Amino acid sequence: MTRLARATVDLSALRYNLEVARQLAPSARIVAVVKGDGYGHGLLQVAAALKQADAFAVSCVDEASRLRAAGFRHRILLLAGYFEADELPVFAEYSLDPVIHAEWQLAPLERATLQRPLDIWLKVDTGMHRLGFPAERVPEIYRRLRSTASVASIRFMTHLARADDRRDPMTEVQLDAFAAACRSLPGERTIANSAATLAWPQAHAQWVRPGIMLYGCSPFIDGLECPWLQPVQTLEARLVAIHQRRPGERIGYGGIYACPEAMPVGVVSIGYGDGYPRHAPSGTPLLLAGREVMLVGRVSMDMLSIDLRSAPNARVGDAVVLWGEGLPVGRVAECCGTIAYELLCKITSRVQFRYVDRGGMG
Ligand SMILES: *Cc1c(COP(=O)(O)O)cnc(C)c1O
């Protein structure tokens, strides 16, 4: 028996979720967001499964050049553009589209002599207050870029801060601000992340930029299950020991959990060294043979403990699912005070990744 801490990635579910995005935004093209190593699923495997996307979005030249080296010829957006002027020749060589979001990025582009001009995405800050030009500066920045020899085409982009809350009026405020900022300027637009792809059709524009939904997770704050998506990742480990505990016996580091009665407690072969969150509290759900069991005590580096009172037939060697079908990552994340995105990104290289394809759409 080897130590099992394994993530299974369902490639057909990735394809299926991409198709869901297509059906929801039939008139838009799709930028599949594969930053953060494909949200922790493996950049190249994810990109191959999502090759029907119209473009990819990544965070840095390193991720983009890995896609090019693997033969992907899609449009590739760099969501924060270039970080240094000396990256610009790489943008030209690999045909990468920078997002231009700040004043300092203009001068290097104006000075550069590139082997080919770049398609750029001009980012407008409509209320996220992270990257982007204020709405009132857009016409001026547009004109400056328009007269830059290294710029081939200009598209417009903004990012929504609260689209994950379907009742929040801020999204409409941002949509109006964006429309006003680039009114009468020619060029395609992109606004929508996953939440807006799913819930704000008025934000679809010419390109949508879904990320988390492709990985089968709900982006919404008020519904962690997203029945129309298929879960992509299953994180599994196995039971390596089962002990009968006496009432009052304490489990693990710090003894933070005391057994309320005589009960079986199992030890599972995964911990924070694999990326399972250390701050997961007692009561966080896991699945054993399809049934929910609960985490008890502190998560250690290589192991965690579970209450087996609801699984009297459990045996050493049984698989335990940390998240996957029947237990959305988002539910585990909520127990830990975080979001699915973070849990997915934090899986470490010690976890063995396995890619399966069930054929068809998903
Ligand atoms: C990460 C990101 C996305 C995708 O967001 P999801 O919530 O994962 O769909 C879209 N646009 C930008 C600018 C991003 O940084």
PDBQT file of the ligand as one rigid body, heavy atoms in Angstrom, charges set to zero:
ROOT
HETATM    1  C1  LIG A 401      -9.033  35.230 -12.782  1.00  0.00    +0.000 C 
HETATM    2  C2  LIG A 401      -9.712  36.170 -13.690  1.00  0.00    +0.000 A 
HETATM    3  C3  LIG A 401     -10.861  35.800 -14.397  1.00  0.00    +0.000 A 
HETATM    4  C4  LIG A 401     -11.591  34.497 -14.136  1.00  0.00    +0.000 C 
HETATM    5  O1  LIG A 401     -12.303  34.627 -12.931  1.00  0.00    +0.000 OA
HETATM    6  P1  LIG A 401     -13.249  33.444 -12.389  1.00  0.00    +0.000 P 
HETATM    7  O2  LIG A 401     -13.908  34.024 -11.204  1.00  0.00    +0.000 OA
HETATM    8  O3  LIG A 401     -12.329  32.323 -12.025  1.00  0.00    +0.000 OA
HETATM    9  O4  LIG A 401     -14.146  33.096 -13.494  1.00  0.00    +0.000 OA
HETATM   10  C5  LIG A 401     -11.365  36.680 -15.322  1.00  0.00    +0.000 A 
HETATM   11  N1  LIG A 401     -10.783  37.879 -15.529  1.00  0.00    +0.000 NA
HETATM   12  C6  LIG A 401      -9.693  38.280 -14.841  1.00  0.00    +0.000 A 
HETATM   13  C7  LIG A 401      -9.112  39.629 -15.093  1.00  0.00    +0.000 C 
HETATM   14  C8  LIG A 401      -9.128  37.450 -13.888  1.00  0.00    +0.000 A 
HETATM   15  O5  LIG A 401      -8.058  37.855 -13.208  1.00  0.00    +0.000 OA
ENDROOT
TORSDOF 0
